[in-house]
Amino acid sequence: WLALSTIKNERNEVINFIGIFSNISSLIQNQLELEYIAHHDALTKLPNRMLLADRLDQAIHQASRKKQQFAVCFLDLDGFKPVNDNYGHAIGDKLLCEVSERIKLVVRGNDTVARVGGDEFVAIFNELNSVEDCQYLLDRLLKTISQPITIKHNNHHVSASIGVSLFPSDSNKPETLLHLADTAMYEAKRQGKSRYHFHG
């Protein structure tokens, strides 16, 4: 940060300048950290609801411009509550972090995954050429999450119920896409869990 001041003589003529330099690296770093905290989940470091809303808007604009489709996938863990109840919140938190890492292994570089609740996540699969592309990613997601998770010498087993809505066939509004995916997730649970269900 540079602040400049002028020095004038008695005839009001500029005869010199004084420059004061300040290093504001720490201020910028603090600002970046605050922005990160505001947009990311404290436990998993995944984007939170606020950043998800922004990414969803971006996905809609991009897909509309390129005439592409994308999927909104609402994911809820099956079997998480017994882990939390029987082993405590600390183990539950570790399990959520491990599940987050596994989801990140499946999603591609241009996709988004966010944590939106206790054991609820939302993934946006961008630039899909077909529904089969989405199904391939969903199958990988289910398989990856269902693998045993070892924490402190104990194996824990969770799975996922996933509801899916598609842009633009289901809706072109972000809130509606999320709502439809959420509703479809409950249908996946009703059908027996550890599966995905497309809206409609």
N, C-alpha and C positions, 0 to 999 in steps of 0.2 A: 504494500500500500504506500503510495507516494503522495505527500501533501506539499504543495508549492505555495510559497508566499513571496510577495514582491516588497522590495525596500525602495522607497522614494526619497528624493532630497526635498529641500524647502521649496523648490520650483515645481514639485509634483512630477518629477521625472524619475522613471525607473532607473535605478543605478545598480541594483543587485537582486538576486533571488536566493531564497532559503528553501532547501528541500529537506523534508523529513521522511525517512524510509522506515516502515514498520513491517516486520515479518508476521504475516497473518496465516501462516501454514497451520498453526494449531486451531485457529478459528474455523478454517475451512474443513479441517479434519473433524472437528467437533460437529460441524453442520452435516457433513456426510454421514457421520455415525448416527446422528439423530434421525436423518432421513431413512437410514437403513432400519433403525429400530421401529420407526413408524410404519414401515412397509413389509416387515418380515416377522414371522412367528419366533418368539423368544426361544422356544425349546428346540425346534427342528431347523431353524434358520430358513425355512421355506417361505415364499411369499405368503402374505396374509390376505384377508378378504379385500382390503383396500387396494393392494397391488393387483390382486386377481381381477378386480373390476376394471382396472386400467388395461390389463393384458387382454381381457375379453373384448373391450372396446377396440383395441388395436387389431385383434383377430378378425372382428367383424369388418372393419374398414379394409384390411388387407384382402380378406376373402372376397369381399364385394368388388374390389378393384380388379382382382385377378380372376374373378368368376370361379372360385374354388369352394370346396366345402371343408368344414372342420367339425370336430366332435367335442362336446362338453360331457365329461365323465364324472359323475358324483359317486365317490367311493366311501363306504362305511365298513369298518373292520368287524368281522364276526369273531366272537370269542375273546374280545379285548377285556370286557368287564370282569370275567372271572380271574384273569391275570392281575388286574388292578386290585380286586377284592382280596384275593388269596395271597398275593406276594407284596402288595404295597405300591404306592404311587411312584416310588423311585424306580422300581422294576418296570412299571407301566410306562414311565417316561423313556426309559432305555429302549423298550420295545417300540415305542412310537418313533424314536430316532432311527432305529434299525429299519423299520418299515419305510420311513421317508427315504433313506439311502437306497433301498431296493426299488422304490418307485422311480427315483432319479436314474437308476441304471436302465430302466425300460424306456422312459420318455426320450425323445430325440432333441437335438440342440435347439430347434425352433419351437418346441412345445413348452407348456407351462404346467407346473404342478404346485398347488398351494394347499396349506392346511387351513381349514375353515372352522374347525371345531375340535372337540376332544379327540375323537378318533375318526374324524371326517376329513377327507381330502377331495380336491377337485383337480382334474387334469384336463388340459385343453390340447387335443391332438390336431395340429394345424396341417394344412396342405394335403388333405386326403384325396387320393384319386378315386377311391371306391369305398364302399362299406366294408369290403373284405380287408382293406388296409387297416381299418379301425379294429376289426375283429382280431386280426393278427396281433396288434398291440395289446388288446384286452386279454387275449389268451396268455400272452407273455406276462402281463401284469398279475393275473390270477395265479399262474404257476410260480412266479417269483415270490409273491407275498406268502403263499402257502407253505414254503419251505420252513422247516423248524428253525426257530431262533433260540440260540443258546445264550443265556444270561446267568452268570454265577453258577455254572455247572448244571443248570436246569434247562431242559428243552421246552419251549413254549410254542404252541401251534395256534395261529390265527389265519383267517382267510378274509376275503373281501366280497361284499355285494356291491355291484357297480350298476348305476343307472346312466343311460346315454341319451343325449339329444343331439340332433344334427342341424347345423346351419348350412343352407338356408331352408331346408325342407320342413323342419319343425317350427322354426321361428327365426326372425332376424333381430330380435330384441334380447339383450343380455340377461335381463331379469327373468324373462320367460324361459330362455334356454336353461338357466340354472334351476328354475322351478320344475321344469319337465324332467330334467336329469335326476333331480331329487326324488320326484314321484316315481320314476322308473326304478330307482334304487330300492325303494320300499317294495316294489313288485318283485324285484330279484330276491329280496329277503323272503317274501311270501312264498316264492317258488322253491325255496330250499337253501338259500344262501350259497356262498362260494360260486357265484355265477354273475353274468351281466345280463341286462335287459335293456333293449332299445325302446324309447318312447313310441307309443303307437303300435 
